[in-house]
Amino acid sequence: MTVQRIGRFLAGAALAALLAGCGDSAQKQVLETDANGFQCEACKAKFYTDADTFANHCPQCKQPQVQQVVGFVCPADQHVTVAPRSRGSVRCEKCGKPVSGLCIPKAKDLQAWGAARKTAAEVGSP
């Protein structure tokens, strides 16, 4: 299975589990995006691609250890904190409170996080 397919499967499975009790409009809002965000585990580079492009390697160090990032939505101020998926707790980078919601970040969220836009050719996507 390619990295691209694994990323799509994991993102879909995680969001499906979290959205099991949500209504259609909440699901649509959480699942709609215009970009895919990534962080390299080797060099910590932050980058994003178009929504239909998944990274096979880091555009900076060319290593294949890239992790897709998600957005954690703060219930207090609705700020989106972008970070790699993890099992640990995440705190809102704006107010410091624990975050509970999950979304796929949009390009504007990824840019605010410090990610650079990359093309399919730069990230090894066919």
C-alpha positions in Angstrom: 0.0 0.0 0.0 1.4 3.4 -0.9 2.1 6.2 1.6 -0.7 8.2 -0.2 -3.3 5.5 0.3 -2.3 4.8 3.9 -2.6 8.6 4.7 -6.0 8.7 3.1 -7.2 5.6 5.0 -5.9 6.8 8.4 -7.3 10.3 7.9 -10.7 8.9 6.9 -10.8 6.4 9.7 -9.9 8.9 12.4 -12.5 11.4 11.2 -15.2 8.8 10.8 -14.7 7.7 14.4 -14.8 11.2 15.7 -17.8 12.2 13.6 -20.0 9.3 14.4 -22.5 11.4 16.3 -22.3 14.6 14.3 -24.9 16.0 11.9 -24.4 16.3 8.2 -23.4 20.0 8.3 -20.8 19.5 11.0 -19.3 16.6 9.0 -19.2 18.6 5.9 -17.4 21.5 7.6 -14.8 19.3 9.2 -14.1 17.2 6.1 -13.9 20.1 3.6 -10.4 21.3 2.9 -8.3 22.9 0.1 -5.0 21.5 1.3 -3.1 18.6 2.9 -0.6 19.5 5.6 2.5 17.5 6.5 5.5 17.6 8.9 8.7 15.8 8.3 9.7 13.6 11.2 13.4 13.8 10.2 14.0 17.5 9.7 10.7 19.0 11.2 9.9 20.9 7.9 6.3 22.0 7.7 4.7 22.0 4.3 1.3 21.6 2.5 0.0 20.6 -0.9 -3.2 20.9 -2.8 -6.1 18.8 -1.5 -5.6 16.1 -4.0 -1.9 15.7 -3.5 -0.2 13.5 -0.8 3.5 13.7 0.0 5.8 10.7 -0.5 8.8 12.4 0.8 9.9 15.7 2.4 10.7 18.4 -0.1 13.5 19.7 2.1 15.5 16.6 3.1 13.9 14.1 0.7 13.3 11.5 3.5 10.1 9.5 3.4 9.2 10.0 7.1 6.4 12.6 6.6 3.4 12.7 8.8 0.1 14.2 7.9 -1.1 16.9 10.3 -4.6 17.6 11.6 -6.3 20.6 13.1 -7.4 20.6 16.8 -10.3 22.9 17.3 -10.5 24.8 20.7 -14.0 24.7 22.2 -13.4 28.1 23.9 -12.2 30.3 21.0 -12.6 28.0 17.9 -8.9 28.5 17.1 -7.4 25.7 15.0 -4.1 24.4 16.4 -2.2 22.4 13.7 -0.1 19.4 14.8 0.8 15.9 13.8 -1.7 13.3 15.0 -0.7 12.0 18.4 -2.0 10.1 21.3 -1.1 12.8 23.8 -3.2 15.8 24.7 -2.9 19.0 22.7 -3.5 22.5 24.0 -4.8 25.5 22.1 -1.8 27.5 21.0 -3.9 30.7 21.5 -5.5 30.3 24.9 -3.7 27.2 26.3 -6.9 25.2 27.1 -7.2 21.5 26.1 -8.6 21.0 22.6 -11.3 18.5 21.9 -12.4 18.9 18.3 -10.7 17.6 15.2 -10.7 18.9 11.7 -8.7 18.8 8.5 -6.9 22.2 8.4 -7.3 24.5 5.5 -4.5 26.3 3.6 -4.9 29.4 5.7 -4.5 27.4 8.9 -1.4 25.7 7.5 0.1 29.0 6.5 -0.5 30.4 10.0 1.2 27.3 11.4 4.3 28.2 9.2 3.9 25.6 6.5 5.2 26.3 3.0 3.2 25.4 -0.1 4.8 22.7 -2.2 3.9 21.1 -5.6 3.3 17.5 -6.3 6.7 17.3 -8.0 8.5 18.6 -4.9 6.9 16.0 -2.6 7.3 13.0 -4.9 3.6 12.6 -5.7 2.8 11.1 -9.1 
